[in-house]
Amino acid sequence: MSLIKIFYYGLIFYLIYLVVRFFFSLSKKKPPSKTIPSRSGVMVKDEYCNTYIPREEAIREIIDGKEYFFCSRECRNKFLEKKKTG
């Protein structure tokens, strides 16, 4: 009978250990799941459609020493076609 009590107390202590370990792991700080790249906060204007976009995401084109920014390749291509004809 004392062997059963030892087994019973051992099982109780093991369960308490698991519960304490579980709650301790919740209190630890977890690293962020995704890192967001830092942005400069500078917005630039698309020369064709006049929308503002973050400089880091813009498509950049230098024409005759002047820098132009575009939100998409489509806007860039339309601007270049307009510049050729106009």
N, C-alpha and C positions, 0 to 999 in steps of 0.2 A: 504494500500500500504506500510506503514512503517513496518508492520508485515512481509511482503514478503522480504523487504530489510534486516531486522534483520535475517531472516532465511537464506537468500542468503549469508550475511557476515559470519554468523555462520558456514555455510557449507564451505566457502572459508578458514576460519581459521582452521577448522577441517582438511581439506585436506593438508594445509601447515604443520600442526602439524604432520600428518602421514608421509609426505615426510621428514621432519626434523628428526623424530624418526627413519625412515628407514636408512638414511645416517649416523646417529649417531651410530646405531647398527653395521654398516659395519666397522666403525673405531675401534671398540672394538677388543681386541685381543681374538682370539678363542683358546681354548686349543687344542693340537694336537689330531687328531682322533685316532691314535694308538700309544701306547708307545712301543718303541723298547728297549728290554732288553739290558743292557750294557754288553759288552763282554770284556774279558781281553786282547784280541788280540793275545793270545798264540795259535799257530798252532801246531798240533801233527801229526805224520806220522802213517798211517795205516800200521800195520806190514805185512799184507797179500798183499794188492794191491798197496802199496806205495803211496797212495794219502794223501794230507795234508788236515786236517779238523780242525775247531775250537775246542779247548779242551772241551768247554761246550756242544758241540753236539756229541762228540765221545762216543762210547761204551767202557767202561774201564774194563779191566780184569787183575787180579794180579795172576801170575803163578810163583811159587817158589820164591816169594819175589820181582819179577820184574813186573813193571807195563807196560801193553800193551794197545794200543788204536786201535779202529777199526771204520770204517765209517758205517758199517752195521752189522747186525747179521749174514748175509751170510758170510761176510769176517771173522768174528770172528769164526764161526763154521768151515770154511775151514782151518783156521789157527790152531785151536785145533786138527782137524783131522790129519793135516800134522805133528803137534808136537807129537801126539801119535804114528804115524807110523815111524817118522823119528828120 
